[in-house]
Amino acid sequence: MMRLISRDPFARQETLRVTVRTRGDCSWCGAPGRKGHLYRYDTVTDGGTTYTGARLFCCLSCRDSHQ
């Protein structure tokens, strides 16, 4: 399931959250996935290029802290 998290009009890109079912842990804080899933955050530009997130996180704040 994909969900639009934010839109940056100056950078002309969107951040999407993709739910991934896994038994793994968050790449930043090490917390186990909630209800058996973690999130992957992808970036999509207005030009149509998609940058797929390489790591899984429990929340957006962990992803922002990691970067």
C-alpha positions as CSV (number, residue, x, y, z in Angstrom):
1,M,0.0,0.0,0.0
2,M,1.4,3.4,-1.0
3,R,0.6,6.6,0.7
4,L,1.7,10.2,-0.1
5,I,3.6,11.6,2.9
6,S,4.8,15.0,1.7
7,R,5.1,17.2,-1.4
8,D,8.0,19.6,-1.7
9,P,7.0,22.1,-4.4
10,F,10.5,23.8,-4.5
11,A,12.4,20.5,-5.0
12,R,9.5,19.3,-7.2
13,Q,9.3,15.9,-5.5
14,E,7.0,13.7,-3.4
15,T,7.8,11.3,-0.6
16,L,5.8,8.1,-0.6
17,R,5.5,5.5,2.2
18,V,5.3,1.9,1.1
19,T,4.2,-0.8,3.6
20,V,6.4,-3.9,3.6
21,R,5.5,-7.0,5.5
22,T,8.6,-8.3,7.3
23,R,9.8,-9.7,10.6
24,G,12.9,-7.4,10.5
25,D,13.8,-4.4,12.6
26,C,14.0,-0.7,11.9
27,S,17.3,0.3,10.3
28,W,17.7,3.3,12.6
29,C,16.3,2.5,16.1
30,G,16.2,-1.3,15.9
31,A,12.5,-1.4,17.0
32,P,10.6,-4.5,15.7
33,G,8.0,-3.8,13.0
34,R,4.5,-2.9,14.1
35,K,2.0,-5.7,13.4
36,G,4.6,-7.4,11.2
37,H,5.4,-4.5,8.9
38,L,7.8,-1.7,8.3
39,Y,7.9,1.2,5.9
40,R,10.0,2.0,2.8
41,Y,10.1,5.6,1.8
42,D,10.4,6.4,-1.9
43,T,11.0,9.7,-3.6
44,V,9.3,10.5,-6.9
45,T,10.2,13.6,-8.9
46,D,8.0,15.6,-11.3
47,G,10.0,14.2,-14.2
48,G,8.8,10.7,-13.3
49,T,12.0,9.3,-11.8
50,T,11.5,7.1,-8.8
51,Y,14.2,6.6,-6.1
52,T,13.4,3.5,-4.1
53,G,14.4,3.5,-0.5
54,A,17.0,0.9,0.3
55,R,16.2,0.5,4.0
56,L,13.1,-0.1,6.1
57,F,12.0,2.1,9.0
58,C,9.3,2.1,11.7
59,C,8.3,5.7,11.1
60,L,9.2,8.9,9.2
61,S,11.2,10.4,12.1
62,C,13.6,7.4,12.1
63,R,14.1,7.8,8.3
64,D,14.8,11.6,8.7
65,S,17.2,10.9,11.6
66,H,19.0,8.3,9.5
67,Q,19.5,10.7,6.6
